[in-house]
Each structure stands twice: as structure tokens, then as C-alpha cells.
Amino acid sequence: SWGPSIIVIKKGEHGALVRMDGRFFMFPAFPVETVKDPTGAGDAFAGGFMGYIAMQNSTGRDAFRRGLAYGTCVASFNCEEFGPKRLAEIDKDIVDGRLDEFQEMIRIS
């Protein structure tokens, strides 16, 4: 009862494993065609995730899962260039476009 209620384990190129509401769920990493430099991708993931949650003002399951997807997409941009160069070139519309593509990739039905 003293431990965390939500756990996110970032697994680098293998995505993230999450424990929330007594359940596990996984998010794969977004496949990047050419990886130039993964340095900082975990930080980009955390920024995209926490930024989304802060905009929603919610830590409910749906907001949390969508935030994880946002973080995954932001991290994928980070890997496309050296340093934060690629992150400086994107905006919300570009991230939303990748999010749509990511959702299509992981859709089950």
C-alpha cells in the first residue's frame, strides 16, 4: 500500500511496460526507418508523456495511455537526428500525424 500505484518501465527500442490499476500493458516503440542517434530518446519520451498529461490535467487510464503514445512518438523523432535537432523541427501537428500512424500500427480490431 506504500508503493507506487503506477509504474512505467522504459525499455529503449522495445517500448514501455506499464503497471496501472492492477494490470500490465505494453507500448511498442515507434519503428524509425533510420536511427541516427538514440541518445536522449528516453528524456524525449518522458517530456512528451508528461507534457500530454499536464495538458489533460488528468491521470485517468485513457489520458495516461494516450500520453504514453505521445511520448513514444516524440521519442521516435529524437532518434532521427543527432542531438535535439529533429525535436526543434517538429510541432504538435507533426506529432499528431505520427500518433495517427502509430495508432493504426497497434490497432487490434
C-alpha positions, -999 to +999 in steps of 0.1 A: +000+000+000+030+023+004+044+017-031+036+035-063+002+029-079+016+034-115+049+021-128+064+029-162+094+009-173+110+023-204+127-004-224+145+016-250+140+003-285+115-022-271+090+004-260+075+006-225+059-017-199+033-002-176+016-014-145-016+005-137-049-004-120-036-038-112-029-046-149+001-046-172+001-032-207+028-026-232+036+000-258+060-009-286+085+017-298+076+035-330+097+019-358+121+045-372+134+038-407+169+052-400+182+056-364+209+082-363+212+087-325+190+073-298+207+094-271+181+114-253+151+093-266+141+084-230+141+120-220+121+129-251+096+101-242+093+115-207+088+150-220+061+140-245+043+118-219+044+143-191+036+172-213+005+155-226-007+145-191-001+181-179-023+194-208-051+170-199-049+177-161-058+140-156-040+108-147-070+087-157-064+055-176-073+069-210-053+101-206-024+081-193-024+056-222-027+084-248+002+102-230+023+071-233+016+070-271+025+107-274+058+101-255+065+072-278+060+093-309+081+122-296+110+098-287+109+084-323+116+119-337+146+122-313+163+092-329+161+106-364+189+131-359+219+138-337+211+156-305+178+175-302+180+189-338+149+169-350+129+178-319+134+215-328+118+209-362+085+194-351+053+208-338+020+194-324+005+187-358+036+167-369+034+147-336-003+142-341+003+128-376+028+103-363+004+094-335-023+086-360+001+064-378+012+047-345-024+041-335-030+024-369+000+002-364-010-011-329-048-014-335-061-048-329-096-045-344 
